[in-house]
Every structure is written in structure tokens, then in C-alpha cells.
Amino acid sequence: MSASGMSASGASGSGALGSGALRVVAIADADSFVKWSASLLGGVPGIRRHLLLVQTPLTASVAQQRTALAGTGMLPENVTRVAFAQAAGWLEGQRPDVVLLAGRGPFVRLMGRVVDALTRRPVVVTGLPGMAIPAQLGALDYRRHSDLLVVHSHREERAFAELGRRIGVQVPTALATLPFARERSRMPASDPARVRAAAGDSDRRASTLVAERPMPQASSRPLRPPATDIVFAAQALVPVDRDQRDEIAATLVRAAEADPTRRVVLKLRSRPGEAETHLESAPYLDLLPTRLPPNLAISYSSMAQALSTAAGLVTVSSTAAIEAVALGVPVIALDSFGVSKSLLNTVFVGSGLLGGRNEVVAGRFRHPHPEWLRDNYFHPSSESTWWSHVEQLVALRRAGALPARRVPAARGGRMHEAWHRASVLGSEDRTFSGAAALAIGAPATAAIAAVRRGRAPVDGGTWADASTDFTLEPNPFQDSIRR
């Protein structure tokens, strides 16, 4: 259900809430959620923002934190790191008006139970750190007890509404501009900026549209230096197949060798020994040859910095594509391995950005079709009303008119709750109950998950059904939080 049906006016600012600035705390662990939550709150003026990093196996390192917070406006003094056992006491002392739970689903549910126990209950907001097509069963189910779910496109609004209808979950949603899509001064102005691709390459379709590089629009910002890099935004989850990841690594080498005057940049999210949001089974550093072309570089910088010298961005399905589009950097969303929900790239159907490996080597990047933009992350800023809805919820809670949406007790009792806590915290959970619960629960959970994967929905919404924007099956990735 959309939050747009609320009766309050939706005007931003603190007029309806008194003169005091709202205190908003983002609670996060993994690097992508750190970046998203800090960027999302960075777009809200007049609030007192803070980031609480809870220690889990996924928690961003200090270096990852520095990279994730670059450009978000979140100052180092507004970041606190705590162990899980300290989180409740810290929140009790801070008494936030709003908490933004920013982590994978099990983390959100665990921290939701912490919020439930607070003396003064804040409004609970949740969301996902990038493109969320397909809308996944677990993504909604784990966040079903939040007061508001932030989505980033009209397409996501529809997908989560339909998913919620199918599974009987009603979570109010509200639209926000994807924080990484705010800067659009270099967006191509019109469709004539495209030219037809030349025929002849087996990986290209004759009808493919290829973008000429647009001139920057008028801006108060200085023009950036000449851009020549090809940047590949690596992802841990897709593609899963090692042979396909090998092919991508080989493509980067080919692209570097094809033109020694340009850099090919492999943009990674974590250094060896660091964790990231999802588990990577075949790291690209292990797939590259020992001797690299001198113009093939490895980067751990922020995506914004990588794009500042990019002539084009390559990805399978990373949100970096949206960040690039916002800056006017042309993109190739790889379709060499198909277009499917399991590759998380169905969102690019109709965008004009899909292309193959040979096009990467040749540097034939593109800009999106204008008609694709509004429905997919580039709606007018006036339609991003999520913060107005948060203010309405705060006013309702203060008036005693907003019932708490509490996480219910686990069906398996204390042992089940101990298993859930230990699953999220990993080695950070040093309790006997957690260790015992993992020993008993891990095999049983694996068996239950296998049974669930074998039950395909009969009315659409499977991972194999690319015609819908949601899934009713558990996700197919072997991506445990426990590391």
C-alpha cells in the first residue's frame, strides 16, 4: 500500500512537528547500506542525523566507511560503532524520533526487536540500497513490521504493491529519489544524441542504439577533466557461474589490450580481508591473469570518484549504472549471459543500455531511452515525498495515533530467537544459547530452505518468469550472512 493515501498534507519541514529538528538515526552494518542510508539522510535538510554501525560479520571496515560516506554529508563525529549488546542502551539514551534500519533482511528484523523494547518508540523506516527489481519475497517479508518502506522508482512501487498483495503483507511505501541519482547536470538532453550502431558484430543487433557522448549542460560546477576510463562495477552475486565471471575478466583484459591509451578500471567494493553486503564466491582478483596490461587498474575508491574519469561504465546489474546515467556517463549493461531475474538485469529491458562483451571492447556505450527514465529511478524530484510521509508518521506517533508494528516473537521460542541472533551476528555473538541454536538450527534451516525452493508458485512470480517484477520464491543465491 502506498503512503500517498495518508490524510496529512505531506509538506516538508518541521512546521507540523514543532520547532525542534527531528533526530534521525540510521542503523547499518554493510558498506552498501552505509552508503545508501547516509546518502538518503544527506538529502533531508534540517534534521539531526547520526549513523549507528552495529558490529556483524558484514560491518564496513574503517576504510570502507570512509569511502561509503564520501560526499554524503555525514561527518565522522556523527558515526558511532557499537557491539550489538550496546545498541539498545545507546538508542535508549539518544531517544531518536526516527530510525532508518539499513541492512539485509535478517539484520533489519533483529534490530527491529531492539527498537520494540525501547521506552520511547521511534518511527521505523526501512529500504533497500539500490535497484530492487525484482521485488523479492524475503526483502518485503523481513521488513513487514516497519512503519514505512522506502522505494526508489514507480516501477518498484508497483512491484512491491503486487508482491504484498500476493503474500498478504501490507507495508506503506513512499517514493524517494535514489540518492546516487540526484546529480543529473550531464544527462543527455534528447533522443537525437543517439546514433545507429554499425552492423557486422555478432554480439550486436542492428537496431541497437549507441550514444554519442553528450556535452555537459550549463552548471555552476567546473567541467570535469577529460574522461577516458572504462569502469567495470563488479558485483558479488551476479553472475554466479564462475565460467561467466572468467569471461568478464577476460573481456576486461581484451578491452585494455584493444586500446592502450585508455584505462580499464575494475572497481571493487572490498579489499582482500574485508566483507561486503553479499558473499562473493569467485572474486575477480582470483580470475585475472598474473600479468595484467599496464592500463588495467584495480580501484577501491568511491563510485563517484571512479565515474569522474569514466568514458563509460560496464556492469551486469549494479546500481552504479543509475549513478552513471545521472552523471551523463554512458553505460553497457551486459546481456552476454542473458536477461533474467537471476541476473538481476530485467530492470534494463527497454532502457537501450543492454549490450554484449564485444561492444565493451569496442567502447560502444549508450545512454538510456528517455521514455524509460521516469518509470525507472529518474522521476521528477517533486514526486519524491518519502520524507513528508516520515514527518506525518512522527506527528501521528506523538499524538498516540500510530500503533506500533512490532516484530512478533519467533515461532520456535527463545531457541529460534537465539538462532536468528547468532545467524546475523556470527562470531560477534558469544552466547552459549547462540552457539547451541546454530548447531541445532543450521542443518534444519538448510533442509527447510531446500524444500521451499522446490515449491514453485503456480501463478507466476518465479525466478524463471521474466515477465513479472516480483518473486514469490526464496532467492536462489547461496549468500548466507554467516561468514
N, C-alpha and C positions, 0 to 999 in steps of 0.2 A: 504494500500500500504506500502511496506517495504521501510525503509530509505536506504537500501543497494543499491538502484538504483541511488543514488546521484553520481555525477561525481567527487566530490572531493576525495582525496586519502584516507581519513579516518585515517591517522596516528594520534596518540595521542600526547600530549604535546602542547606547545604554539608556536611552530615554525611558523606556518601559521598565527598566530594572533599577532605577536609581542612579546616582552619580558615580558610584564605585565601579572601577574596572573589574570585569569578571576575571577570576583566577582559573586558568585552564592548564591542566597537566596532561601531557601525552605520556603514556606508559608503554615502553617499547623494549625490544631486545635486538633483533637482527638489523643489519645495516640498511636494507631496503625500507624497512618500516621506520627507522630513524630518519632517513632522508624524507620519506613521504610525510610523516607526522609533523616534522619541523617545518617543512615547506608549506604544508597546508595551514598550520597556525601562523606562519610568517605572512600569509596574505590577509590576516584579520587585524585591522588596526585597533588600538585602544584596549587591548587585553593584557593581562599579566600572564605570560606564557612560561612554562617550565617543562623540561624533559626529564622523566624518571626512567633510567635504564636499569632494568632488573636482570640480575645475572642468571643466564641459562647457557647451555652449550652453544647457542646461536648468537649470543650478545656480541655486538660490534666491538672490535678492538679500539684502542685509543686512536690509532691511525685511521681505521675505517670511520670512526665517529667524526674525526676532523674532516675527512673527505665528504661524508654524508651531509654535514652541516654547512659546508661551504655555500655561501650565497643565500642561506635560508633566513638569516637574521637572528637565529638562535645563538646567543652568546655562551661561551664556555661556563661562565658563572651561573647560567640558568640550566645547567645539566647536573644531575645527581645520579651517582651509581650506588645501588644498594643490593644486598642479598635479598632473596625472596622473603625471608623471615623478618626483614626490617621494613618491608614495603608498607604493611598495614599501619605501623606506628608512624612512619613518615607521612602517609596520607592523612592520618588522624590529626597530626599536628598542623598540616598545611591547609586542611579544610577547603579543597578546591570546589568551585561551582560546577566545573565540567571536567570529566576525564575522557581522554581520547585513547581507547585501547588499541594499540598498534602492534600487532604481532600475528603469527599464524593462529589458526582457529583454536587449538588446544591451549595456547598461551592466553588468548582472549577469555576463554571460559574459566581458566584458573584465576586470572586477575579479576574476573567478574565476581567470583566468590569472595575475594578480598574486599571489593567495593561493597558487596552486600552486607558485610559486617561492620561498616563504618557507622559511627554515631550520626553523622550528618551526610546524607546520601547525595552525591553529585549526579548531574545528568551524565549518562553514559553514551558515548558516541563511538562507533566503530567504522571501519572501512578497509579497503584493500589498496596496496601501494602502487597500483598501475592498472593496465588494461585488465578487465575482469570478464572478458568474453572467451569461452563460455562461462556463464554464471554457474558456479559449481555447487553441488549439493552440500558438501561439507562447509564451504565458505559461508553459506547462509545459516546452516543448522547451528554451527558453533557461535554465531553472532545473534541468534534469535532472541536473546534476552537483553539486547541493547535498546536504548530509547530511540536511537536514530542510526541508520546505516547510510554512510556517505557513498554515493556512486559518482562516476565521472563522465557519463555520456547518456544521452537519451536512449541509446540502444541498451545500455546497461540497466537503465530504469525499467524498460520493458522486460528485459530478460529476468531480472530478479523478481519483478512482479509476477511473471508467469511461473517461475520456479516456486515462489512462495505459495501461489495458488495450488500448484500440483502437490506440494508436500504439507500443506496446511499450516504454514508459518507466516504470520503477519508481523513484519518489521517495517516501521515507517522508513522511507528513503527520502533523501534530498540530494539535489544536484550540486556538485562543486566542479569548478574548472580543475582539471588535473594540474597540480602545482607546477609540473615541469612543462606545461603548455601555455604558460602565461605570456611569455615574450614572443611576439609574432611580427616584429618590425621587418623581418626579412622574408615574410610569406610571399609567394608568387601572387601577383595581382589578378591574373586571369588565365583562362584556358589557352589563349594564343601563345603562352610561354612554352607550349609543348610542340614537339616535332615528331613526325612519324619515325619509327625505328627503321633502319635499313634492313632489307631481307637478307637471308643467307645463313644465319646461325641456327643450328638445330635446336638450341635451347631457347630460341626466341620465337614469339608468334608475330606474324606480320602486322597484327593490329596493336601491338604493344605501343604505349605512348611513353616517350622518353623526354625528360625535362631538360631544357636549356637552363643554365644557371641564372637565376633572377638577380636583378640589381637590387641592392638594399633599398627599402623605402626610406623616405626622409625621416631622420631621427636625430634627437639631441645627442645621442651617443656617438663616439668616434667610430669610423669604419674600422672593421677588424682587419688584421693582416691578411695577405693572400692565403687562400685555403687550398691545399693540395692533398691532404691526407685522405686515405680510405680507412675508415674506422669500422672495425667489426665489434659489435656489442655481444659478448659471449653470454650464454645462459647455462645454468646448471641443469635444468630439467629437459630442455629440448635442443637438438634431437637426442633421444635416449640411446639410440643404436650407436655403438662405438664405430662401426664402419662409416656411418654418416658423419660422425664427428671427425673421423680421419679425412673424409673428403673435404670438409670445410677447412681443416688445417692445410691440406694440400692446395686448396683454392687460394688461401692467403699467400702461400709461398709463390704460386703461379702469378698472382696479381703483383707481388713485389718484383718478381723477375721480369714481368712484362714491361714495366716502366720504372727503371732505377731512379728517375728524378722525383718520384713521389714516395711518400712513406705509406706503408700499410701498418695500421696500428691494431694490435689485439688488445682490446680494452677488457680487463678482468676486474671482478668485484672484490677479490680477496687474494692476499699474498699467501704463499705456502705457510701452513700452520694456522691460518685464520679461518673462521667459519663464515658462512653466509646463509641467507634465508633457506635455500634449498640445497640438498646434498648432490654433489657432482660426482658421478661415477667414473667419468673419463675426462680428467682435466686436460685442457688444450696444451698446457705446458708439457704434458707427457706424450702428446701426439705430434708435436713439431719435430723436424729433423734436428740433429745435434748442431749442424752448421746452418745458420739462418742467413738469408740475404741481408746485407747490411742495412737495407731500408725497411726491414720488417722489425717493428718495435713492440715491446710489451709495455702496457700502461696500467697503472693502478690509480691514476688521477680521477677527479670527478668527471662525470659525463659532460658537464658543461664545459670543462676545460678541454676535453678531448674534441668536442664539437667546434671549439673556437678556431681550430685549424683544419676542419674537415671539409673536403670537397664532396664527400658522400658517406653515408652510413649504411652498413650492411648488418642485418640481423635476421634471425628466424622469426621471433615474435616479441622481442624486448620492447618495453615501454620507451626505450631510448629512441625508437622510431618516431614517437609522438614528440619527444623533446627536439629531435632534429627537424621535424616538419614545422614546429613552432618557430624555429630559427631560420627557416628557409633553406635548410641543408637537404639536398635530395637523398632519396632512400632507395635501397633494394631490400624488400622483404623476401627472403629466399623461399622459392617454391620448388626447389630441385627435388625435395623428398615428398612432395605432395602438399595439399592444403587440407588440414583436418583438425578436429578439436584436440586430438592428442599432440599435435604440434603447436597448439595454441595460436594458430595463424588464420583462423576463419574470419577474424575481425578485419583482415585486409582484403577480403573479397569485395570487388567493386572499387577499391581505392586507387587502382592504377600503379601500386607500388610493388606488386609481386614480380619476381624475376629470377633468373637462374644464375648458376655459377659463372658461366661464360660471360654474362653481362657484367658481373662483378669485375672479372679480369679486364674487360674492355672499358670499364668505367662508365657504363651507360646507366646512370642513376636517374630517378624520376621524382616528380612532385605529385601529390595526390590530386585526384579528380575533385574539383570544388564541390560537387554535389555530395561527395562522401563526407566532407569535413563536419558539417553541422551536426549530423547524427552521431559522429564518432570523434568526440573529445574537443571539437572546436566550435561549440555553440557560443552565442553571444554571452558576454560576462553578466549581462542583466538577468540571465536565466540561472545563474549560479547563486542560489538562495539558501544554501545549506546553513550559513551562519545565522540568518534571520530565524530559521527554524530552531536552531540551538537556543537562541535568546528566548523564543516563545516557550520552549521546554523548561528553561530555567525559571521563567516567570510562573509557569504552572506549578513547578515543584515547590517554589517558595510559597505559593498560595495553597499548597496541600492538595492540588487538583491533578497531580500526575502520579499515579500509582507506580510503585517500584516493580520493575520487570526482573525478578530475581532468578538466578540460576538455581534450579531445583537440586535437592540432594541426589547424589548418584544412586542409581537403582541398586547397585551392589553394596551400598552402605559404605562404611569407613574404609574397608579394604579397597573398594573401587576408587574412592577419592584419593587414597594413598597411591594407587597405581597411576592415576591421572597426574597427580602432582609430580611423582618421580619420573614419569614419561616426559614431562615438559622440562623439568629441572636437571635431569640426568645426574651427573656427578655432584651438582650443586645441592642435591637432596641427600642428606647424610643420615636420614632417619632409618631405624630398623624396619618400621612399617612400610616405608617406600621400597626398600630392598626386597622385603618379603613379597610385597604386592607385585613387583616386577617379575620375580622368579616364578610366581604362580600365574600372573596375568598375561605375560608376553606370549607364551605359546597359545593360550586360549584366544587371545585377541587376533593372532595371526590366522587361526583356524576360522574364526568368525568372519574376518575380512575376506578370506578366500571364498567362503560360502556366499557372501554378499556380492562379490564380483561375478559370481556365476548366475546371478538372478538379473537378467536383462529386463528393463522395463518393456511393457508390451505396447505402449502408446507413444513411442518417440522419446527423445531426451537421452539417448545413449551416447557414449563417447564416439561411436561409429557413425552416428547420424549428424552429418554436417549441415543439415537443413534447419536445425534449431540452435538457439543461442544459450541453451542451458543444458545441464546434465542431471539425470536422476540416479546415476550410478556413482559409486565411490571412484575417486580419481585413480588412474592406472599407474601412477608414478611410485616407484619404490623410494619413498622420501621421508623416512622416519625422522622425527625431531631428535631422537636419541643418537648421539654421535660417539 
